[in-house]
Amino acid sequence: MDDNLFKKLRILSDAAKYDVSCVSSGVERKNNTVGGIGNASAAGICHTWSQDGRCISLLKILLTNDCIYDCSYCLNRVTNPTERATFTPDEVAELTIQFYRRNYIEGLFLSSAVEKSPDHTMENIYRVLELLRYKYNFWGYVHVKVIPGASPMLVQKTGMLADRMSVNIELPTKESLKILAPQKKIENIIKPMSLINNEITRTIEDKKYFNNTPRFVPGGQSTQMIIGATPDSDKTILSLSQNLYEKFNMKRVFFSAYIPVISSPNLPAISSMPPLLREHRLYQADWLMRFYYFHSEELFTEIEPNLDLEFDPKMMYALRNIHKFPIEINKASYEELLRIPGLGVTSAQRIIRERKNAELSYDSLKKMKTVLKRAKYFITVKGKYYGNVNLEPEAIRKELTQQEIQKQLSIYDML
Amino acid sequence: MDYLYDGTFEGLLTCIYYHYKKEEATGIYSIESYQQNILNRSEEVESDVEKAKTVSDAINKKISREAYEDVYYCFLSSVTNKENIILDFLVFAFKYGRNTMNFYSHDKVLPIKEVSLKVSREVHGFLGILRFSDIEGILFARFSPDHDLLILLVDHFADRYKYEKFIIFDEKRNKACVYSDNYWEVKENINFDNLEYSNDEKRIHSLWKQYFNDLAIKERININNQFQFVPGRYRKNMVEFK
């Protein structure tokens, strides 16, 4: 390893760090190959947390930041005078193995700028996978990006070796894409998505008949879009996500708050703050869609196409639909319990499990560590309502805001 | 009767056996930490593998596999009163059998659940934050967990690094697990001082540190959040925090 490697790693990790996905979950695989190294754990494993509080699970780097495209939101666009670097496939494989042996990482997340052509870049990504799987006998987790416009053959054979693939949808609407990334065609994004989905389905079907059919990206596919660079509403964003989940069986749709690093007439000013709270609310809403049986439509009204920044989406939903509350803890179905603000999957399951023994009281809810701070305004326990204000959106809203202010005051007192 | 055991899991289960077959236990304590008291009668119990197996089989069959795991995890914890948490739980659980695990919030169940959860959280944490260094071809990891969980980590790494040789060293308890060729054993009263890293190894440490520091997005720095995930006490054995 020469010292050049430090410089390359600096440039190419810096360019990859804005990519959100770092999950290593969804694949369970033992180390079954003679001489092999590595396995994959279905629950995923975080290896460390960087100063911004994000979990680091995978070695997340670009193969190259040398790009032929000119997307205005991207630091690597061809017209931006930035330092360029390119890893050789060997360097990436070697680095992955050395980090993996020391338990720094679960595996590799390889992305890339488009160097020379989509096919040239995709070919190099494939080479990295080939080296890792066959030369180093590495069976840890590998997530690779699909380069839009690469030939289906290449995408197909890469997918046979990867655990997860993703094609970035980049922006929520065709119009936004046209303005900010004029060289990227929506067809080139959608095509590989459906190819991946078809291959996944095909290999799952085949596996029913031929036991040794290798699985195509067993960890499924994900995608990512930039939030806040364009005027698209939360409703647009979330109904697109819902569509992606349904049409392509996406495992995850990631949002990335746009961090203004470039000045352009089409983009928010450099001085503007990245919309972090909005991104957080979108993730909460996405969570509701994936685990709480919510449909994106339910979160919005005719007049309000955006999420409430002040309250989490489930609270927002409850306040906008107060006629569906209160919910009786001892009678509600699992799905209904999940609609109560502040009540999560664990609490809901515990309630279901425990009320089989005896009717639950307010005290027993507390003992079960159910967080009632927000939930109490929306439930009855044995018919009794425990909120200290009436079941009216305005009153509850006021009370919750009051609590927030008091909490902040007490923090200042401590200082 | 206060039963005193030798600190092993078999010893603890043997005490449970005597609780049912000989005389009810007023408490179970490890011999080392027991405070003699005029009012209490006590008896030293010798570990008996057969009797311990009878108890562990009974837990698995009459209560559940989950209960057995909770008992074992609780035993590995460093909670001071763990033996009596286990005793209380088992007395309750043998009465309620398979239905026991539905009583999550019950006074006799909640404590063991909480301890067991603490231990399994720490185990899961260390699967990620344990750091190995290559020392002359052997992977070496040093750590000091709150709970005695060395043994719960081994299977994971024995599969992952199946064709490597590795040592995981618990510096708090001076014991280490040594693995090579599909075989591992735990060595007690062991120490590793003055280990030297080669230049190649130091270079990889610096590469990782550089990567780790570069990765933070400065617009989003949130040190408190980072501390919640990686508490200070774990950091001394993690390359990237040195």
Interface residues (C-beta under 8 A of the other chain):
Chain A: M1 L5 F6 L9 R10 S13 D14 K17 Y18 K30 N31 G35 G36 I37 G38 N39 S41 A43 I45 C46 H47 T48 W49 S50 Q51 D52 G53 R54 C55 I56 S57 L59 K60 L95 Q98 F99 R101 R102 N103 Y104 G140 I259 M273 P274 L276 R350 R353 E354 K356 N357 S364 K367 M368
Chain B: N99 N102 F103 Y104 S105 L110 H124 L127 G128 I129 L130 R131 F132 S133 D134 L139 A141 H156 F157 D159 R160 Y161 K162 Y163 E164 D200 R203 I204 S206 L207 W208 Q210 Y211 F212 N213 D214 L215 A216 I217 K218 E219 R220 I221 N222 I223 N224 N225 Q226 Q228 F229 V230 M238 V239 E240
